[in-house]
Amino acid sequence: VIPDSLRVTAVPQTLNKVEHDSLELKCEVSKSTAQHSHVSIAWYRQRGSEVPVEVISLSRDFVLRAGSAYAQRQATGDVRLDKVGETTSKLTIYNLHPSDQGEFYCEAAEWIQDPDKSWYAMTRKRSQGAIVNVQATDKEFSVRLETEKRTYIVGEPVEFRCILEAQNVPDRYFSISWAFNSSLIASLGPNAVPVLNNEFAQREALGQLKVAKESDNVFVLKIYRLRLEDSGKYNCRVTEREKTVTGDFIDKESKRPKNIPITVLPLKTSISLEIINNASSVLEGESLRFGCSVRSAFGPQSRFSVAWQLVDKLNRRSEIVRLDREGTLQPGPSYAERSSYGGIQVEQVRPGSFTLEIFNSVKADEGHYECRVVEWTRTLDGEWQMVGERHMGTLVSITALESGFAVTAISRTPGVTYNESFDLQCIIKPHYPSWVPVSVTWRFQPAGSTEFHDLVTFTRDGGVQWGDRYVGFRTRTAIEKAESSNNVRLSISRASDTEAGKYQCVAELWRKNYNSSWTRLADRTSNLLEIRVLRPVTKLQVSKSKRSITLVENRPIPLNCSVKSQTSPDSHFAVLWYVHKPSDADGKLILKTTHSSAFEYGTYAEEEGLRGRLQFERSASGGLFSLTVQRAEVRDSGSYYCHVEEWLLSPNHAWYKLAEEVSGRTEVTVKQPDNRLQVNQTHKNITVLENQWVTLECLVSSRTSPSSQLSVEWYVWRSGHPEKEVVARLSRQNTLRYGDPAALGDLRSRLHLESPSPGLYLLSIQNATVRDSGAYDCRVEEWLLDPSDRWYKRAEDLSGLITLTVKQP
């Protein structure tokens, strides 16, 4: 802790100086602090309880600065602070002013620096003061008299101000006297206590008059309510007085300004009016608000009665409402009913300020509105007397609600596709405020119809009423009214043929009357708005590829129909299969599969017996259809193609055919199996003796089908016979028949035919005779079973000749 060693001392004294003298004061400041510290010194002047005024100071940084009141005088050298010796500072003020009077003292502070380089004052002390009186050398003074105006009306207030202009007024003594028409009204001594004569003393006692000292150099005479007899000349007299050694006062110089004459006029109305309204032009239905402000010189002594009147375009005047001076409200005859419903309201919001409000205006409220004010005041006997009347008006025009009323229907999507949404806007003009009651009805005429029916109504009170004709609309329709206007939007989703047609909106403009009844002012019908609902553009593409198929009968015919693209993932397909033959003009229907996967056989399938041989399939992916004709026959040859129909489900959940397309053709050729029948063609010569056995061989080396059946017929050419003769025939059913008995003779009985193995046929002749000699061969027929289980001869082949010679022994 650093000990406090600061000492500040000055000689306490009282110095009496005369204006323009010099003043010199000294102050001793010392310290014995061991640490490094700085000292700041300041001189102050103080008068009584006033805030001390800084004269001049020397900061810890040795900066010399004068206070604001003495800065100019320091600059001219009239104020100085000098250091005399090690511890003494001297204040010098040259050319003293009366304002320098007061107590002077010095104040010192010891400062020390913290480690963070900031300075703070450890201690601060002040010296004892020196009282300095400065006697002014100028004793002159002047007086002037002021008032606001010269002409007044009975009852108005008046204030006279007597203003003393002199130096050092607080240290001097003055008395004031007031005179009216050269007669003394009141006097005011140095003690500021007024003394009034008899008449004015009574008025002062009643609070009608006041004499007072407002400040050291301003004195006031105020009459609160002037009378006619107060007209005249007013003046004040100021006398300087000197206080003797005994304490008595003696009059010195006395001065008075020029008289001020005032005129007090008899009572007449002084009211002025100002009328305001919320708007000079309003929309029918909006409220009219008027304000009527009254200014009066009488103040609270007077009262007002107010009448509001309307002058219409035909210059007919009608009274709306009257407010008498007692505050009783009386509506005019033509406004009585409207007022009873609260449609007219009059208020006195504060003294002299009146308002009129007309709610829910109508066109007939248009015209010139007047505020007529009568001013009343009480006479001395207490009766009310009309002082005067003033009136002021303002013009109000009202735009009829139906003015410019129009309705337009618009849509940005006059053409939409199934299942798309579309919006219809009913635009109401002009742009009415939301409180204007408008009902909007959307009407609808279906495509192909000639009648309109109500679809939905947005009622005037904000409700929604649906028509009972088109119930299906309600599930797919939304209606919305804009918050900032009466525009109504109709939004329809999942459009279908049902929503195609002409739309129209009808708007009705309403007004709610003061008695809560409704009046329809106008109705307007919009333009027709035709909405076309189109089916989607098809994307159906069926493969147009052509191909040729050649196959053997009894094999399956594979036919494909490929849908390369479709309009929707939800598309269903009907597929009709046709075959076209060269002998026919048009293709014939084989099979139809409907979009619901039902099968229908065509007449061609019935006629040709194809029903049992047809197999239809659809791939899992849905785009590939196949038809297989099982066990193909040669007559199945032809040009095959498919006819594809694309079906979609409408928004009304009904299937409709969107598009159809024909595929490329598949040329089908069904042929019989290739002929592979071969009989051994080797020529042989056989010689035998009579009565021997001889066996002739017929060998089938290959055949078309293992399941085929063979028939074998043996022939012989004998010498002397023109044609070859049938010897024997083995049918495909293994039935044996011999040739003509007459031709064969006894050979028939000696023949034996057998087939020891498939394809090997042996003809044996027992007890051969010379007549049996000849050229033998066999003819083989191959029979196949067709897909209809009918046998047909596919091929035949002849063997090589076997020459048989029978000799006698």
FENJORA-V520830 format. One record per backbone hydrogen bond with DSSP energy under -0.5 kcal/mol. CO is the residue of the C=O (numbers start at 1). NH is the residue of the N-H. Records with the same first field share a line. If there is no record, write none. Layout:
CO=NH  NH
//
This chain:
1=3
3=5
7=30
9=28
10=12
13=131
15=17  133
17=135
18=21
20=95
21=96
23=93
25=91
27=29  89
28=9
30=7
38=111
40=109
41=58
42=107
43=55  56
44=105
45=53
46=48  103
47=50
52=54
53=45
55=67
56=43
57=65
58=41
59=62
62=64
63=59
65=57
67=70  71
70=74
71=75
72=76
73=78  79
74=77
78=94
80=92
82=84  90
83=85
84=88
87=29
88=84
89=27
90=82
91=25
92=80
93=23
96=20
97=100
98=101
102=104  132
103=46
104=130
105=44
106=127
107=42
108=125
109=40
110=122  123
111=38
112=120
114=117
118=114
120=112  122
123=110
125=108
129=13
130=104
131=15
132=102
133=17  135
134=136
135=19
137=139
140=167
142=165
144=163
146=161
150=263
152=265
153=156
156=226
158=223
159=148
160=162  221
161=146  163
162=164  219
163=144
164=166
165=142
166=169
168=171
169=172
173=241
175=239
176=188
177=237
178=185  186
179=235
180=183
183=180
185=197
186=178
187=195
188=176
189=192
192=194
193=189
195=187
197=201
198=202
199=203
200=204
201=205
202=206
203=208  209
204=207
208=224  225
210=222
212=214  220
215=218
217=164
218=214  215
219=162
220=212
221=160
222=210  224
223=158
226=155
227=230
228=231
232=262
233=181
234=260
235=179
236=257
237=177
238=255
239=175
240=252
241=173
242=244  250
244=247
248=244
250=242
253=240
255=238
259=261
260=234
262=232
263=152  265
265=154
272=295
274=293
276=291
280=397
282=399
283=286
286=361
287=289
288=358
289=278
290=356
291=276
292=354
293=274
295=272
298=301
299=302
301=378
303=376
305=374
306=323
307=372
308=320  321
309=370
310=312  318
311=368
312=315
316=312
318=310  320
320=332
321=308
322=324  330
323=306
324=327
328=324
330=322
332=335  336
333=336
335=339
336=340
337=341
338=343
339=342
343=359
345=357
347=349  355
350=353
352=294
353=349  350
354=292
355=347
356=290
357=345  359
358=288
361=285
362=365
363=366
367=369  396
368=311
369=394
370=309  372
371=373  392
372=307
373=390
374=305
375=387  388
376=303
377=385
379=382
383=379
385=377
387=269
388=375
390=373
392=371
394=369
396=367
397=282
398=400
399=284
400=403
402=405
406=429
408=427
410=425
414=532
416=534
417=420
419=494
420=495
422=492
424=490
425=410  427
426=428  488
427=408
429=406
430=432
433=436
436=438
437=510
439=508
440=458
441=443  506
442=455  456
443=504
444=453
445=502
446=449
453=444
455=467
456=442
457=459  465
458=440
459=462
463=459
465=457
469=471
470=473  474
471=474  475
472=475  476
473=476  477
476=493
478=491
480=489
482=485
487=482
488=426
489=480  491
490=424  492
491=478
492=422
495=419
496=499
497=500
500=447
501=531
502=445
503=529
504=443
505=526
506=441
507=524
508=439  510
509=521  522
511=513  519
513=516
517=513
519=511  521
522=509
524=507
528=530
529=503  531
530=532
531=501  533
532=416  534
534=418
541=564  565
543=664
547=667
549=669
551=671
552=555
555=632
556=558
557=559  629
559=627
561=563  625
562=543  564
565=541
568=571
572=647
574=645
575=593
576=643
577=590  591
578=641
579=588
580=639
581=584
588=579
589=604  605
590=602
591=577
592=594  600
593=575
594=597
598=594
600=592
602=606
603=607
604=608
605=610  611
606=609
610=613  614
611=614
613=630
615=628
617=626
619=622
623=563  625
624=619
625=561
626=617
627=559  629
628=615  630
629=557
632=554
633=636
634=637
638=640  668
639=580
640=666
641=578
642=644  663
643=576
644=661
645=574  647
646=658  659
647=572
648=650  656
650=653
654=650
656=648  658
659=646
661=644
665=547  667
666=640  668
667=549
668=638
669=551  671
671=553
678=701  702
680=800
684=803
686=805
688=807
689=692
692=768
694=765
696=763
698=700  761
699=680  701
702=678
705=708
709=783
711=781
712=730
713=779
714=727  728
715=777
716=718  725
717=775
718=721
725=716
727=739
728=714
729=731  737
730=712
731=734
734=736
735=731
737=729
740=744
741=745
744=747
745=748
746=749  750
747=750
748=751
750=766
752=764
754=762
757=760
759=700  761
760=757
761=698
762=754  764
763=696
764=752  766
765=694
768=691
769=772
770=773
774=776  804
775=717
776=802
777=715
778=780  799
779=713
780=797
781=711  783
782=794  795
783=709
784=786  792
786=789
790=786
792=784  794
795=782
797=780
801=684  803
802=776  804
803=686  805
804=774  806
805=688  807
807=690
//
